[in-house]
Amino acid sequence: AGAFEALCRSVREFKPPPAAVRCAECTWPDVGTLGDFDLIVGSDLVYSAAGARAFASIVGKLLRAGKAAECLYAHTAERWGSSG
């Protein structure tokens, strides 16, 4: 199973089940259809300056407005020989 499937399985199997937690996989065009979130977690999603700008815009649209919302993002520097 891939990372997303493993994450969803962990959320489902957590005891007690976190009723307010959901997993959502999306592509850039899907953003307007997902609703809003209190927390976004991601890793290694951006590979160019243009992608970084798009990512920042999308995160701003997905985080719940007017609430204490966060985005946690990790990126592996110099992965595959790039200066990421």
Backbone torsions as a table, in degrees:
resi	resn	phi	psi	omega
1	ALA	NA	149.8	178.7
2	GLY	-81.4	176.4	-177.5
3	ALA	-61.3	-41.9	-178.8
4	PHE	-64.5	-43.7	178.9
5	GLU	-63.1	-39.5	178.3
6	ALA	-65.0	-40.4	177.2
7	LEU	-61.4	-48.5	-179.5
8	CYS	-60.8	-41.0	178.1
9	ARG	-62.5	-42.8	178.8
10	SER	-62.0	-41.4	178.5
11	VAL	-63.7	-45.0	-179.9
12	ARG	-63.7	-36.5	-174.1
13	GLU	-88.5	-6.8	-179.3
14	PHE	-63.6	136.3	-179.8
15	LYS	-118.5	127.8	-8.2
16	PRO	-69.0	154.4	-177.2
17	PRO	-63.7	132.8	-179.6
18	PRO	-79.0	96.2	-174.6
19	ALA	-58.0	-32.9	-175.5
20	ALA	-89.4	2.1	-177.0
21	VAL	-101.0	132.8	174.6
22	ARG	-140.2	153.7	176.5
23	CYS	-103.0	139.7	177.6
24	ALA	-139.6	122.6	176.2
25	GLU	-101.6	136.1	-178.0
26	CYS	-148.0	163.2	168.8
27	THR	-107.5	166.3	-176.7
28	TRP	-50.2	-45.2	-177.8
29	PRO	-67.9	-16.9	-177.7
30	ASP	-74.9	-12.1	-168.0
31	VAL	-51.2	-44.7	-176.7
32	GLY	-67.2	-11.8	-175.4
33	THR	-103.1	-1.0	-172.3
34	LEU	-92.3	-17.9	-173.8
35	GLY	90.7	-158.3	179.8
36	ASP	-124.4	160.0	-171.5
37	PHE	-131.7	152.0	172.7
38	ASP	-87.2	-25.9	-177.0
39	LEU	-144.3	133.2	174.2
40	ILE	-124.3	130.1	178.5
41	VAL	-121.9	130.5	179.7
42	GLY	-150.5	162.8	179.6
43	SER	-150.1	134.6	174.6
44	ASP	51.2	52.5	-177.9
45	LEU	-102.9	-13.4	-172.0
46	VAL	-122.3	132.3	-176.3
47	TYR	-128.7	4.6	180.0
48	SER	-154.1	166.7	177.8
49	ALA	-62.5	-41.0	178.6
50	ALA	-63.9	-40.1	177.3
51	GLY	-64.3	-37.9	178.5
52	ALA	-63.8	-42.2	178.1
53	ARG	-64.0	-44.6	178.9
54	ALA	-63.3	-41.7	179.9
55	PHE	-60.9	-46.2	179.7
56	ALA	-60.3	-41.8	179.1
57	SER	-64.7	-43.8	-178.4
58	ILE	-66.8	-42.7	178.4
59	VAL	-61.2	-41.4	177.7
60	GLY	-60.2	-33.9	179.3
61	LYS	-76.9	-30.9	-176.4
62	LEU	-85.1	-29.8	-178.5
63	LEU	-70.2	140.1	-177.2
64	ARG	-63.2	119.8	-179.3
65	ALA	-67.9	139.0	175.5
66	GLY	75.4	6.1	-179.3
67	LYS	-119.1	167.9	174.5
68	ALA	-78.6	90.7	-176.6
69	ALA	-115.4	150.5	-177.4
70	GLU	-136.8	153.7	170.9
71	CYS	-123.7	123.4	176.5
72	LEU	-108.4	120.6	-175.3
73	TYR	-133.8	133.9	176.6
74	ALA	-120.4	143.6	179.3
75	HIS	-139.0	134.8	178.8
76	THR	-86.5	110.3	179.5
77	ALA	-69.8	141.4	175.5
78	GLU	59.3	31.2	176.2
79	ARG	-71.0	141.0	178.9
80	TRP	55.5	30.0	175.5
81	GLY	80.9	4.3	177.4
82	SER	-92.3	172.2	180.0
83	SER	-97.9	13.0	178.7
84	GLY	-17.1	NA	NA
